[in-house]
Amino acid sequence: MARRPSEKPRLLSGGNPQIPKGDGDAPVQAYIDAMPGWKQDVGRHLDDLIVRTVPGVRKAVRWNSPFYGTEGNGWFVSFHCFTKYVKLTWLNGSSLEPLPPGDSKHEHVRYLDLHEDEDLDEELLADWIRQAADLPGEDLF
């Protein structure tokens, strides 16, 4: 059964919004609007920072997560809600300097976990965003 526009999306385990697959800004904004509590502010901040740092960035929702990429260069970053943090996934993170702190079982992926009441290093995030957008990304879909 299709969800009515007035209904809030269902939250999956860890509070991650269940948002249908879609391309463009609208599904990403639907995801951010459905992020619970303090995580919504983090999602808005990340979306704004990515858009300001990479003019013309492509957006999509896949696997209940927003993805950001550049035309012809693939997807470079996504994020996902977990119970106690928002996980920022750098799809080409092993090429970023300095390396984002979170290891992955995937060779090129690195993570950054963002927790409540944690100050974001906006300058470092913007630098990583610029670097990641300029590198070959992933064509996952």
C-alpha positions as CSV (number, residue, x, y, z in Angstrom):
1,M,0.0,0.0,0.0
2,A,1.4,3.4,-0.9
3,R,2.1,5.9,1.8
4,R,-0.2,9.0,1.8
5,P,1.7,12.3,1.6
6,S,0.6,13.3,5.1
7,E,2.0,10.2,6.7
8,K,5.4,10.2,8.2
9,P,7.9,7.6,6.8
10,R,8.4,4.6,8.9
11,L,11.7,4.6,10.9
12,L,13.8,1.5,10.5
13,S,16.1,0.1,13.1
14,G,18.3,2.8,14.6
15,G,15.8,5.5,13.5
16,N,16.8,5.5,9.8
17,P,13.9,6.8,7.7
18,Q,12.4,4.4,5.1
19,I,12.3,6.5,2.0
20,P,11.6,5.2,-1.5
21,K,14.3,5.2,-4.1
22,G,14.4,8.4,-6.0
23,D,16.6,10.9,-7.9
24,G,16.9,14.6,-7.2
25,D,16.5,16.9,-4.3
26,A,12.9,16.0,-3.3
27,P,13.6,12.4,-2.0
28,V,16.7,13.7,-0.2
29,Q,14.6,16.4,1.5
30,A,12.0,13.8,2.4
31,Y,14.7,11.7,4.0
32,I,16.1,14.7,6.0
33,D,12.6,15.8,7.1
34,A,12.0,12.3,8.5
35,M,15.3,12.1,10.4
36,P,14.5,11.8,14.1
37,G,15.4,14.5,16.7
38,W,18.8,16.1,16.6
39,K,19.8,14.0,13.6
40,Q,17.5,16.1,11.4
41,D,19.7,19.2,12.1
42,V,22.8,17.2,11.2
43,G,21.2,16.1,8.0
44,R,20.2,19.6,7.0
45,H,23.7,20.9,7.9
46,L,25.4,18.2,5.8
47,D,23.0,18.7,2.8
48,D,23.6,22.5,2.9
49,L,27.4,22.1,3.3
50,I,27.6,19.7,0.4
51,V,25.4,21.9,-1.9
52,R,27.5,25.0,-1.0
53,T,30.8,23.2,-1.6
54,V,29.9,21.3,-4.8
55,P,27.6,23.5,-7.0
56,G,25.4,21.3,-9.2
57,V,25.9,18.2,-7.0
58,R,23.6,15.3,-8.0
59,K,21.4,13.8,-5.3
60,A,19.5,10.6,-4.9
61,V,18.1,8.2,-2.3
62,R,19.1,4.6,-2.4
63,W,19.0,1.9,0.3
64,N,17.3,4.4,2.6
65,S,20.2,6.8,2.5
66,P,20.9,10.1,0.6
67,F,23.7,10.0,-1.9
68,Y,25.6,12.9,-3.4
69,G,27.7,12.8,-6.6
70,T,29.0,14.6,-9.6
71,E,28.0,14.1,-13.2
72,G,30.4,11.7,-14.9
73,N,32.3,11.1,-11.7
74,G,30.0,9.0,-9.7
75,W,28.8,9.1,-6.1
76,F,31.2,10.3,-3.4
77,V,29.3,10.6,-0.1
78,S,26.2,9.4,1.7
79,F,24.8,9.3,5.2
80,H,22.6,7.0,7.3
81,C,20.9,7.2,10.7
82,F,21.9,4.9,13.5
83,T,20.6,4.9,17.1
84,K,23.3,7.1,18.6
85,Y,24.9,8.7,15.5
86,V,24.7,9.7,11.9
87,K,27.3,7.8,9.8
88,L,28.8,9.8,6.9
89,T,30.2,7.4,4.3
90,W,33.0,8.5,2.0
91,L,32.8,6.2,-0.9
92,N,36.3,7.2,-2.1
93,G,37.5,8.0,1.4
94,S,40.8,6.1,1.3
95,S,42.0,8.8,-1.1
96,L,41.2,11.7,1.2
97,E,43.8,13.6,3.3
98,P,43.7,13.4,6.1
99,L,41.9,10.1,6.2
100,P,38.5,10.0,7.8
101,P,38.8,8.1,11.0
102,G,36.4,5.1,10.4
103,D,37.7,2.0,8.7
104,S,35.6,-0.2,6.4
105,K,35.8,-3.7,5.1
106,H,35.5,-2.0,1.7
107,E,38.9,-1.0,0.3
108,H,38.1,2.6,-0.7
109,V,35.3,3.4,1.9
110,R,36.0,5.4,5.1
111,Y,33.5,6.6,7.7
112,L,32.9,9.5,10.0
113,D,30.4,9.1,12.9
114,L,28.6,12.3,13.9
115,H,27.2,12.3,17.5
116,E,24.7,14.5,19.3
117,D,26.2,17.7,20.7
118,E,29.4,17.2,18.8
119,D,30.9,20.2,17.1
120,L,31.4,19.6,13.4
121,D,34.7,20.7,11.9
122,E,33.0,22.4,9.0
123,E,36.3,23.4,7.4
124,L,37.6,19.8,7.4
125,L,34.2,18.5,6.2
126,A,34.2,21.0,3.3
127,D,37.8,20.1,2.4
128,W,36.9,16.4,2.4
129,I,33.8,17.2,0.3
130,R,35.8,19.1,-2.2
131,Q,38.5,16.4,-2.4
132,A,35.9,13.6,-2.7
133,A,33.9,15.4,-5.4
134,D,37.0,15.8,-7.5
135,L,38.0,12.1,-7.3
136,P,36.4,9.2,-9.2
137,G,33.4,8.1,-7.2
138,E,31.2,5.0,-7.3
139,D,28.6,4.2,-9.9
140,L,26.5,2.1,-7.6
141,F,23.2,2.4,-9.5
